[in-house]
Amino acid sequence: MSNKPRVRSKLAKPAQEVAFQDLLGLLHKRQADVTAEEMLAIASNIVGKLVALQDQRYMTPAMAMEIVALNVENGNSQYTSLLMETKGTS
């Protein structure tokens, strides 16, 4: 058994949801000028920089990447479900 603390999924706090909505608004603002692929590259670059900014006394690179992986899965699942519920407009 590993002594490493496990990262647990948790619900977003209200301040986290506000930050998410702010970031989403910025993406929507630029969607006419930046492709989805480019947005993915930009977001990935930002995540890489945020990982590098973590306090290494408390967060190992492996712990940071586990948080990233869990949240990528969670975000993908949330939006996949949302898209499945949305009716097409054509």
N, C-alpha and C positions, 0 to 999 in steps of 0.2 A: 504494500500500500504506500502511495506517495505522500510525503509530508507537505507537498505544495498545496496552497489554498485553492479551492475550486471557485471558478467564476460562476456566479449564479445569474440567471436571467431575472430581471425585475421590471416592474412597471415604471414608466417614465414619471418623474416628478413634474409638477406644473411648469417649473422654470425650464426643464429640459424640453418639454413639448413646445414652449414658446421659442426656444433657441432653434429647434428643428423647423418650426414653421417659418422663422426668419430665413434660415438657410434655403429652404424650399422656395421661398419667395424670390431669393436671388437667382436661383436656377431658372425659375419661370420667367424672370425678367430677361434672361439671356437666351432663352430657348430658340429664338429666331436666328440668332447669330452663331450658335454653338450646337453641333450635332450631339445626339445621345452618346455616341462613342467618345466624343471629346469631353463631355460632361463626366463620364465615367472615369476617364483619365485624370481630369482635374480633381475630382473627388478622391480618387485613389492617391494622388500626390499629396493632397491635404492630409489624408489619414496617415500616410507615411511620415509626414512632418510632425503630426500630433503624437505618433508613437515615439519618435525621437525626443520629444519634449517631456516625456514622462520622467518622474523622479526615480532614477535607477535604484535608489535605496529601498523603495517600496514596490516597484513594478519591474519585473524582468521583461525582456523582449518577448519571451514566450507567453507570459501573462497578458501582455498588451495584444499580441496576435490572437490569443484566445478570445479576448473581448471583441476584437475586430471580426473574427470568424462568426461568433455567436450573433453579433448584431447584423452582419451581412445576411445570414440565414433568416433572422427574425424579420428584417426589413423586406427581404425578398418574399417571404411567406405572407406578410401583411399585404403587400401590394399585389401579389398574385391572386390572393383571395378577393381583394377589392376589384381587380380587373375581371375576375370570373363572375362577379355579381353585377357588373356594369353591362348594360345592354348597348349594343352598337348603334351608331347613328346613321348607317348607310341603308 
